Amino acid sequence: MSGSNARGRFTPRKTLAAIAVGSVLLMSAPAAMAVDGSSIVKGQVASSTGSNIANATITLKHKTKGLVYTVQTNDKGEYILRNVPVGKYDITISKDGFIQSEQNDVEVTIGQSIILDGQLATQGEDNIERIAVTGSMIRRVDMASSTSGVTFTQSDLQSMPVNTGFESIALLAPGTSAPGGSNFKGASSFGGASAAENGYYFNGMNVTSIRTGLGSIRLPWEAISQTQVQTGGVSPEFGGALGGIVNAVSKSGENEFSFGTEVRWDPSSTRSSHDSLFNSEGVIQTNTAQDSYDFKELQLWASGAIVEDKLFFYGLFAPRREDQDWAGSTVKTNREREEDRWFAKVDWFINSDHSFGLSAMNNKRTWTNTNYAYDWETNIVGE
């Protein structure tokens, strides 16, 4: 969120009308629901003899939030449940006269369909001993979708030596590359497309860099729960991106209160660099005599339930401090950079059909560059 001061006449009627129209558009826009950390659970339910079961009840219960979603099969035994929040679920399939089937720890990931097919056995009405194989099966490939890509959860990223940030994650997907040249620094190319043709989304909001189209605005990456990288067959709700899509969803609160902290310090004394480089005439070309970089970061986070099974919160405060020095032949520069990042999210699940989410963040960073007179031959710093 950002604000600015401007001279002009305030017109309350027009302002309130704009807010009202904007609110209606926001609440009715299907694209926002399709990308804000929601997915689809669908499948088909049949009996042990292979016949379709109509009016079977599929119940999903979120393991950490307590959210419950139900849907019934149609006359073909098929069901579909849209806009399911990400996370792990316990799923049951039941109908009168059949033995209930259960599937635990089913993980719903961002922007992907989980296909869960069930098979139910009838409850025995005679003394004949029967052996029937029943249960459920998850199909990982959705043949109804043409979108190609990969999804990474927080646990996936923690197990890989990958730097944080949209671009670092995007390069893990097949068909992506980092284009050369300073003009495309910090952006990825998807399938040979321009690095300025991608789209970046966070909690359903387009966060693509407005000025250049290269990459996204800076985000508090520690608050991100799952990231989906779409490399082809991009779905319509993501607009007119000709390259790829990087779609992320933030962490959210759960019924159990949790908090944590992490401190990181990369002192300059632990870094090493090569010696300065000179040309054939003995004039310095690359000066490393004054190189130093010190990095400090603190992370504090907390999450929990304001109202159990209904209203949740998550908050992160992650300040950073950087101190960097470098020199050329006549000038030595010191840069001090400060960044007090924070992120907050509130989720209100009114019922199984309606929910409301509010996100706020700060990614402002300031830096001060100080230049000094410098003599490379004596390695003395002046005023």
Protein Blocks (a to p, Z undefined) as FASTA:
>chain_A
ZZdddeddddfklmmmmmmmmmmmmmmmmklmmmnopacdddddddfkopacehiacddd
dfklopacdddddfkopacdehiaedddddddddehiacdddehiacdehiacddddddd
dddfbfbdcdddedddddfbdfkbcbecddddfklmmmpccdedjklmmmmpghiacdeh
jklgoiaceehiafklcccdeehiacbdfklopajddddfklpfbdcddfbhpafkloja
fbbcdddddddddfbdcdddddddddfklpccddddddfkopafbdcklgccdddddddd
ddddfbghkaccdddddddddddddddfkbccddddddddddddddddfblmbccddddd
dfbdcdddddddddfklopacZZ
